[in-house]
Amino acid sequence: MKELETEKDKPFARSKDDPELDNMLKDRLRWGDPMAHLVKRKKYPEPVLPDLGEGEKMKESGFVVPQDIPDHSWLKRGLDAAPNRYGIRSGRHWDGVDRSNGFEKEMFKRTNERQARDREAYLWSVSDM
């Protein structure tokens, strides 16, 4: 009841600069948030959306959303994944296995060679100064 009384005294329209709204949105727990375990618990201990991944109907349907990192992932093995042009790190959505035809490997090789050649040319050009 106390919350209702305080809400009644607030203005009806809220702007993006409203500090109470901002704090409420920051403190909200979200289902599937991968960083939630790294921050301290807020004053809303229950999740806003229920976790439907462990329900009986989900198990019956065979639809499973992975919530953990697979054992064969690069993260669990303590290695870096193969670099890719999008900068995607391996995790629970990608196991880090390179299934490409070698294009990205050649692209990174050419990029590194070009940068090394440009750096060497620059060093040669300023060496006599």
TIMAR-821135 format. One record per residue: x, y, z of N, C-alpha, C, O, CB in turn. Coordinates in pm, whole numbers, padded with zeros to 5 digits, always signed. Atoms other than C-alpha are relative to their C-alpha. Glycine has a CB too. Layout:
TIMAR-821135
XYZXYZXYZXYZXYZ
...
This chain:
TIMAR-821135
+00083-00120+00000+00000+00000+00000+00087+00126+00000+00051+00228-00059-00094+00000+00121
-00089-00115-00007+00289+00231+00074+00052+00037-00139+00065+00155-00173+00117-00028+00095
-00048-00025+00136+00418+00188-00282-00107+00069-00084-00077+00156-00166+00043-00131-00066
+00109-00062+00076+00077+00278-00422-00015+00147+00034-00040+00230-00054-00131-00074+00026
+00010-00140-00041+00067+00598-00220+00111+00084-00061+00088+00197-00104+00004+00011+00153
-00111-00077+00060+00409+00704-00344-00017+00012-00151+00018+00114-00210+00135-00067+00031
+00024-00007+00144+00313+00619-00703-00111+00101-00033-00109+00164-00138-00037-00139-00056
+00111-00091+00024-00004+00824-00669+00047+00145-00003-00009+00228-00074-00108-00018+00106
-00050-00137-00007+00197+01136-00588+00093+00036-00115+00124+00154-00135+00072+00021+00130
-00091-00026+00112+00425+01100-00891-00077+00054-00120-00196+00028-00133+00077-00128-00038
+00067-00046+00122+00348+01273-01219-00030-00118-00092+00039-00220-00090+00087+00104-00074
+00042+00109+00088+00171+01061-01481+00102-00025-00111+00134-00140-00141-00136+00031-00060
-00097+00013+00109+00418+01128-01761+00141-00015+00056+00180+00057+00148-00008+00122-00095
-00139+00021-00041+00771+00998-01719+00090+00027-00119+00060-00011-00233+00022-00144+00055
-00095-00027+00108+01066+01118-01919+00117-00096+00012+00127-00173+00107+00048+00148+00003
-00116+00088-00004+01389+00940-02000+00100+00043+00108+00191-00033+00140+00068-00003-00135
-00089-00050-00104+01562+01151-01733-00050-00029+00141+00010+00017+00238+00019+00149-00016
+00056+00031-00130+01347+01015-01450+00093-00096+00075+00113-00209+00030-00142-00063-00015
-00098+00086-00069+01596+00876-01193-00063-00127+00058+00003-00231+00062+00067+00077+00112
+00063+00119-00057+01346+00636-01032-00026-00105-00107-00004-00224-00084-00131+00037+00070
+00022+00093+00111+01251+00481-01366+00133-00060-00045+00141-00179-00075-00070+00071-00117
-00132+00047+00041+01618+00458-01458+00053-00105+00097+00105-00208+00053+00098+00118-00009
-00045+00098-00100+01703+00279-01132-00081-00128-00006-00026-00237+00009-00009+00059+00140
+00084+00118+00010+01407+00044-01171+00043-00087-00119+00050-00209-00107-00148+00039-00012
-00041+00076+00118+01519-00056-01521+00139-00060+00017+00166-00169-00034-00004+00090-00123
-00134+00054-00024+01881-00100-01409-00003-00119+00094+00073-00214+00076+00090+00109+00057
+00004+00105-00102+01786-00320-01113-00077-00124-00045-00070-00227+00022-00062+00053+00125
+00083+00111+00044+01555-00548-01313+00086-00118-00044+00183-00100-00118-00092+00044-00115
-00067+00122+00044+01673-00907-01355-00069-00048-00127-00191-00044-00139-00003-00110+00109
+00054+00047+00127+01630-01046-01704+00034-00147-00019+00145-00190+00013+00053+00085-00117
-00022+00141+00024+01591-01410-01798+00103-00017-00111+00095+00050-00215-00132-00071-00037
-00101+00027+00101+01891-01542-01990+00113+00100-00002+00193+00099-00096-00063-00004-00132
-00107-00100-00002+02122-01256-01890+00131-00069+00035+00145-00121+00146-00032+00114+00103
-00124+00073-00028+02475-01400-01920+00089+00068+00103+00178+00003+00157+00076-00017-00126
-00084-00071-00097+02626-01135-01691-00066+00012+00137-00010+00074+00227+00033+00139-00052
+00074-00017-00125+02369-01166-01411+00074-00058+00120+00063-00005+00231-00136-00065-00011
-00071+00060-00113+02590-01390-01198+00121+00082+00044+00176+00057+00151+00045-00141-00035
-00117-00079-00034+02870-01132-01200-00032+00125+00080+00058+00184+00141+00071+00040-00125
+00037-00120-00074+02677-00846-01044-00069-00041+00130-00124-00150+00140-00091+00092-00085
+00064+00032-00127+02547-00829-00690-00151-00001-00016-00206+00062-00107+00042+00102+00109
+00145+00011+00005+02186-00913-00625-00065+00134+00033-00024+00204+00126-00050-00108+00097
+00072-00125-00021+01951-00621-00647-00117-00026+00095-00128-00133+00154-00050+00059-00135
+00110+00015-00094+01638-00563-00445-00118-00078-00059-00217-00100+00010-00047+00135+00047
+00104+00081+00063+01427-00764-00694+00057-00141-00020+00111-00169-00127-00048+00062-00135
-00064+00131+00014+01536-01125-00629-00068-00091-00103-00001-00177-00160+00002-00068+00132
+00068+00088+00094+01271-01288-00850+00016+00054-00143+00011+00175-00164-00150-00014+00037
-00016-00047+00138+01323-01277-01226-00131+00056-00055-00240+00014-00015+00050-00114-00090
+00118-00061+00060+01087-01067-01433-00073-00102-00087-00196-00111-00082+00038+00124-00082
+00059+00105+00083+01030-01350-01682+00036-00135+00061+00150-00156+00102+00050+00011-00147
-00033+00131-00056+01003-01708-01559+00090-00078-00095+00085-00060-00216-00129-00080+00028
-00088+00085+00080+01264-01957-01677-00083-00118-00049-00117-00208+00028+00124-00048+00083
+00083+00105+00057+01067-02180-01912+00082-00114-00057+00026-00210-00110-00089+00057-00107
-00086+00100+00060+01365-02386-02018-00004-00134+00070+00030-00236+00009+00138+00049-00003
+00000+00124-00076+01322-02648-01746-00140-00056+00021-00157-00152+00096+00067+00022+00134
+00137+00045-00020+00944-02692-01770-00027-00135-00064+00047-00179-00152-00096+00102-00055
+00037+00132+00053+00773-03024-01842-00037+00007-00148+00000-00080-00226-00115-00059+00081
+00042-00010+00140+00619-02903-02168+00120+00023-00092+00122-00025-00205-00101+00113-00017
-00120-00021+00080+00958-02785-02291+00076-00131-00018+00128-00158-00126+00091+00107+00065
-00068+00129+00011+01108-03127-02215-00075-00094-00092-00013-00168-00169+00016-00063+00139
+00079+00085+00087+00820-03304-02388+00016+00038-00146+00021-00048-00234-00147+00006+00039
-00010-00045+00139+00855-03091-02700+00136-00029-00060+00150-00032-00182-00029+00149-00009
-00133+00025+00051+01226-03166-02727+00076+00127-00032+00191+00120-00077-00007-00083-00122
-00065-00128+00027+01307-02796-02762+00083+00037+00122+00029+00060+00230-00103+00111-00033
-00089-00028-00111+01609-02726-02546+00088+00119-00036+00154+00119-00140+00088-00125+00035
-00086-00117+00017+01783-02390-02514+00122-00021+00089+00108-00029+00211-00074+00134+00035
-00117+00024-00085+02142-02445-02398+00028+00120+00089+00033+00234+00041+00123-00032-00085
-00025-00107-00094+02215-02243-02086+00142-00005+00057+00179+00078+00139-00100-00005+00113
-00137+00008-00050+02571-02354-02022+00096-00016-00117+00055-00041-00230+00015-00118+00099
-00104+00009+00103+02897-02363-02213+00036-00147-00018+00060-00216+00081+00126+00084+00039
-00034+00141+00020+02971-02702-02376+00144-00031+00043+00230+00057+00045-00018-00038-00147
-00133+00040-00049+03271-02900-02249+00107+00014-00106+00223+00039-00073-00005-00143+00049
-00100-00008+00106+03443-02893-02589+00025+00143-00046+00099+00165-00142-00044-00084-00118
-00017-00140+00039+03426-02513-02606+00141+00048+00029+00209-00004+00117-00102+00088+00072
-00131-00060-00019+03740-02304-02632+00011+00065+00138+00119+00068+00197+00028+00104-00109
-00003-00065-00131+03644-02123-02313+00032-00099+00111+00112-00068+00200-00133+00069+00028
-00025+00100-00104+03639-02440-02101+00140-00059-00014+00199-00099+00086-00105-00111-00007
-00133+00057+00022+03964-02561-02259+00110+00101+00028+00228+00065+00027+00011-00052-00141
-00098-00101-00033+04137-02233-02175+00081+00050-00118+00192+00100-00100+00093-00053+00103
-00069-00045+00121+04233-02152-02534-00079+00112-00064-00197+00132-00035+00018-00117-00099
+00072-00101+00078+04149-01865-02763-00059-00066-00123+00002-00155-00183+00094+00116-00039
+00062+00052+00121+03910-01940-03043+00069+00058-00122+00140+00158-00114-00151+00032-00003
-00055-00053+00124+04011-01893-03402-00060+00137-00026-00180+00155-00009-00028-00097-00119
+00055-00134+00024+03977-01525-03494-00098-00002-00117-00081-00078-00212+00113+00100-00027
+00093-00013+00111+03685-01430-03713-00023+00147-00028+00004+00232+00057-00134-00073+00030
+00011-00141+00042+03601-01113-03900-00106+00076+00078-00108+00199+00072-00032+00008-00146
+00104-00068-00077+03305-01036-03673+00039+00021+00145-00031+00091+00218-00129-00078-00008
-00044-00015-00138+03497-01059-03346-00085-00077+00099-00089-00041+00217+00000+00144+00037
+00086+00078-00088+03258-01320-03203+00086-00094+00083+00164-00172+00028-00106-00079-00081
-00070+00092-00088+03401-01498-02900-00084-00125+00017-00207-00121+00007+00031+00066+00137
+00074+00123-00021+03309-01856-02835-00071+00005+00134-00025+00072+00227+00093-00123-00008
+00080+00002-00122+03048-01921-02570-00108-00104-00012-00087-00209-00073-00060+00138+00029
+00107+00099+00004+02718-02096-02530-00074+00000-00133-00149-00094-00161-00097+00024+00112
+00066-00004+00129+02597-01987-02874+00089-00050-00113+00039-00088-00219-00047+00140-00030
-00094+00048+00101+02911-02085-03068+00113-00071+00073+00171-00015+00166+00055+00117-00089
-00101+00079-00071+03156-02356-02966+00142+00035-00038+00235-00020+00021-00023-00145-00026
-00133-00044+00035+03453-02188-03136+00069-00085-00104+00186-00063-00134+00084+00004+00120
-00059+00086+00102+03510-02457-03398-00005+00073-00133-00110+00125-00173-00073-00137-00008
-00009-00067+00129+03627-02314-03730-00051-00094-00108+00015-00193-00141+00147+00046-00031
+00061+00083+00104+03399-02463-03997+00005+00069-00136-00074+00037-00225-00144-00034+00038
-00005-00077+00124+03500-02223-04271+00081-00072-00106+00138-00178-00081+00058+00140+00025
-00078+00057+00110+03664-02292-04606+00141+00059-00004+00213+00036-00101-00071+00024-00132
-00134-00056-00007+03979-02102-04503+00008+00145-00044+00117+00204-00042+00092-00080-00084
-00001-00138+00048+03876-01759-04634+00046+00096+00109+00131+00181+00085-00139+00040-00049
-00034-00093-00108+03901-01584-04297+00146-00015+00042+00211+00084+00074-00091-00021+00120
-00141+00021-00036+04238-01743-04219+00091+00071-00100+00187+00137-00061+00033-00151+00004
-00079-00068+00103+04377-01617-04550-00018+00151+00009+00077+00227-00013-00041-00049-00141
+00025-00143-00012+04213-01278-04497+00084+00060+00114+00146+00165+00096-00151+00027+00024
-00082-00049-00111+04381-01236-04157+00149-00005-00034+00225+00084+00004-00027-00083+00127
-00141+00011+00039+04711-01356-04302+00040+00116-00091+00144+00178-00071+00026-00134-00071
-00029-00112+00091+04696-01098-04585-00001+00133+00074+00083+00218+00048-00102+00003-00115
+00007-00125-00076+04593-00822-04344+00125+00019+00085+00181+00128+00090-00126+00001+00090
-00120-00009-00084+04881-00899-04108+00125+00025-00084+00211+00103-00045+00018-00128+00082
-00116-00023+00087+05131-00918-04396+00003+00145-00049+00109+00207-00054-00003-00096-00120
+00007-00138+00049+05011-00582-04531+00039+00098+00111+00113+00193+00086-00143+00031-00051
-00036-00089-00110+05037-00418-04189+00149-00008+00031+00211+00094+00060-00081-00036+00125
-00143+00014-00026+05387-00560-04137+00081+00068-00109+00181+00134-00080+00039-00149+00009
-00070-00065+00111+05496-00442-04483-00008+00151+00011+00091+00221-00011-00058-00047-00134
+00016-00145-00015+05353-00094-04424+00085+00053+00116+00145+00160+00105-00148+00036+00023
-00080-00044-00115+05523-00071-04084+00149-00001-00035+00223+00092+00000-00026-00091+00122
-00141+00007+00039+05856-00183-04227+00035+00111-00098+00143+00170-00089+00032-00138-00062
-00025-00109+00095+05826+00068-04513+00007+00133+00074+00090+00218+00040-00110+00004-00108
-00003-00123-00077+05751+00343-04263+00132+00013+00077+00194+00119+00079-00118+00006+00097
-00125-00004-00075+06050+00250-04048+00120+00027-00091+00213+00098-00051+00021-00132+00075
-00108-00027+00095+06278+00248-04355-00004+00146-00044+00101+00208-00066-00011-00092-00122
+00010-00138+00050+06144+00588-04463+00044+00102+00104+00091+00210+00067-00143+00030-00042
-00039-00097-00104+06214+00756-04128+00134-00035+00064+00177+00034+00157-00108+00006+00107
-00125+00043-00066+06540+00574-04044+00114+00099-00020+00202+00108+00065+00041-00135-00053
-00111-00093+00024+06765+00841-04199-00028+00140+00053+00053+00230+00030+00029+00008-00147
+00032-00134-00052+06599+01135-04026+00080+00031+00124+00066+00139+00181-00148+00013+00031
